[in-house]
Amino acid sequence: MNWNDAAEDFLTQILQQTPRPVRDHTEAQLRGLAEGLADEEGKRRVGVETVIAAWVRATPEALRADLPRQMERFGLDPDEYRHLLEG
């Protein structure tokens, strides 16, 4: 599946915040999840919104409370993703 440049860039930003020992595993997990979500939605390309959805889904429940702060660091408005964070 193809990824647009912005989606690749956002994935890279997430991975830079991921501890090195689990970075490769996290990348494989996020790529697989994002591509699966895009496929389910009938998309041929992974975009930033799909990467964000995959990131939220892949984040363990115990750590999700920190996602809004991380989103803000990436220049995102957490309120726009409240449906993902609460669901």
Secondary structure as the mmCIF struct_conf table of DSSP 4:
data_model
#
loop_
_struct_conf.conf_type_id
_struct_conf.id
_struct_conf.beg_label_comp_id
_struct_conf.beg_label_asym_id
_struct_conf.beg_label_seq_id
_struct_conf.end_label_comp_id
_struct_conf.end_label_asym_id
_struct_conf.end_label_seq_id
STRN STRN1 ASN A 2 TRP A 3
HELX_RH_AL_P HELX_RH_AL_P1 ASP A 5 GLN A 16
TURN_TY1_P TURN_TY1_P1 GLN A 17 GLN A 17
BEND BEND1 THR A 18 THR A 18
HELX_RH_AL_P HELX_RH_AL_P2 ARG A 20 GLU A 40
TURN_TY1_P TURN_TY1_P2 GLU A 41 GLY A 42
BEND BEND2 ARG A 44 ARG A 44
STRN STRN2 ARG A 45 VAL A 46
HELX_RH_AL_P HELX_RH_AL_P3 VAL A 48 ALA A 58
BEND BEND3 THR A 59 THR A 59
HELX_RH_3T_P HELX_RH_3T_P1 GLU A 61 ASP A 66
HELX_RH_AL_P HELX_RH_AL_P4 LEU A 67 ARG A 73
TURN_TY1_P TURN_TY1_P3 PHE A 74 GLY A 75
HELX_RH_3T_P HELX_RH_3T_P2 PRO A 78 TYR A 81
HELX_RH_AL_P HELX_RH_AL_P5 ARG A 82 GLU A 86
#
